Amino acid sequence: MDRRTALMVAGGAAGALGLLGLDRLLNREAPPPKGLIDGIVWQLYDGSLDPYGEWERLGVHALLLQWIVVNGTAFVPGLGVQTIEDPPNWERIAREPWARSIIVGLASMSNEPEARRNVAALVELSANIARRPLPFRADGFYFPVEADPTWMDAPKMGPLLAALPRPLWVSAYDNSNIGAAPFADWIDSWLPKDVGLFFQDGVGLHMRTAESARLYGEALTAKLGRDRFRMILEAFRPAGGDALRPATAAEIRPQIAAYRDFETFAFEAPNYLKRKLINELLRG
């Protein structure tokens, strides 16, 4: 089960990111002091439409929206597609200290194989909705069809990304554990040079340790440059079957420590990074 499906199942819904100069774009004001985490990911679905949290206490100042259109339904009005009946309060969200900059995930599908089969159509839809006005400032865009080395057609996505606005990000993971250097070589072989990468650390699903994920980060930054790389800290752990649970502070601390040299976004904050956990992390 991929991360997008697992979170939606765990949350009870029907159905974890840019580029050169992005540091400047991500911070409309002077950058805040380095905290424990720099950003959070919010995966929108019909059971998660009103996020509240104290993530700024951890140093969070950037918000990555997983998508604003999924399975043909929009979470933002005025995009030219069917809109969810009760969309989020974007005006309030844009004022939150943890959303000083917003990277907008565009169009995707909750089923990963289906999204990959329809990648060209999703790029076209994403290009269309990216031209529409948004009720908040977009500091970058994210194309939410995730790549990994088992997807043989992933390199074909590279040229398609030319249709999307910049700054632009994609994301990738390595559940097959081909190794940090081969994975970085694979990414560099097809990712456009003006597109950034969010790497899903794999720690949440016990694919690797935080120390091993750091090696991936080092290999990727050596290939892409630091401006084009962000680490996704998976703030969840398996809870049996398809269920997920929030990671404990003891489980997350090694990830935070290992990623201190990277811009790090936590997946997925509204579901897994609650106030009690924030307090525990701040206690050290």
HELIX and SHEET records of a PDB file:
HELIX    1   1 ARG A    3  GLY A   11  1                                   9    
HELIX    2   2 LEU A   22  LEU A   26  1                                   5    
HELIX    3   3 TRP A   55  LEU A   58  5                                   4    
HELIX    4   4 TRP A   90  ARG A   95  1                                   6    
HELIX    5   5 PRO A   97  ALA A   99  5                                   3    
HELIX    6   6 GLU A  112  ARG A  117  1                                   6    
HELIX    7   7 VAL A  119  ALA A  130  1                                  12    
HELIX    8   8 ALA A  154  LEU A  160  1                                   7    
HELIX    9   9 LEU A  161  ALA A  163  5                                   3    
HELIX   10  10 ALA A  180  TRP A  190  1                                  11    
HELIX   11  11 ALA A  210  LEU A  224  1                                  15    
HELIX   12  12 ARG A  226  ARG A  228  5                                   3    
HELIX   13  13 ALA A  249  ALA A  258  1                                  10    
HELIX   14  14 ALA A  269  TYR A  272  1                                   4    
HELIX   15  15 ARG A  275  ARG A  283  1                                   9    
SHEET    1   A 9 GLY A  39  TRP A  42  0                                        
SHEET    2   A 9 ALA A  62  LEU A  65  1                                        
SHEET    3   A 9 SER A 101  GLY A 105  1                                        
SHEET    4   A 9 GLY A 140  TYR A 142  1                                        
SHEET    5   A 9 LEU A 168  ALA A 172  1                                        
SHEET    6   A 9 VAL A 195  GLN A 200  1                                        
SHEET    7   A 9 PHE A 229  GLU A 234  1                                        
SHEET    8   A 9 THR A 264  PHE A 267  1                                        
SHEET    9   A 9 GLY A  39  TRP A  42  1                                        
SHEET    1   B 3 THR A  73  ALA A  74  0                                        
SHEET    2   B 3 VAL A  69  VAL A  70 -1                                        
SHEET    3   B 3 ALA A 107  SER A 108  1                                        
SHEET    1   C 2 PHE A 236  PRO A 238  0                                        
SHEET    2   C 2 LEU A 244  PRO A 246 -1                                        
END                                                                             
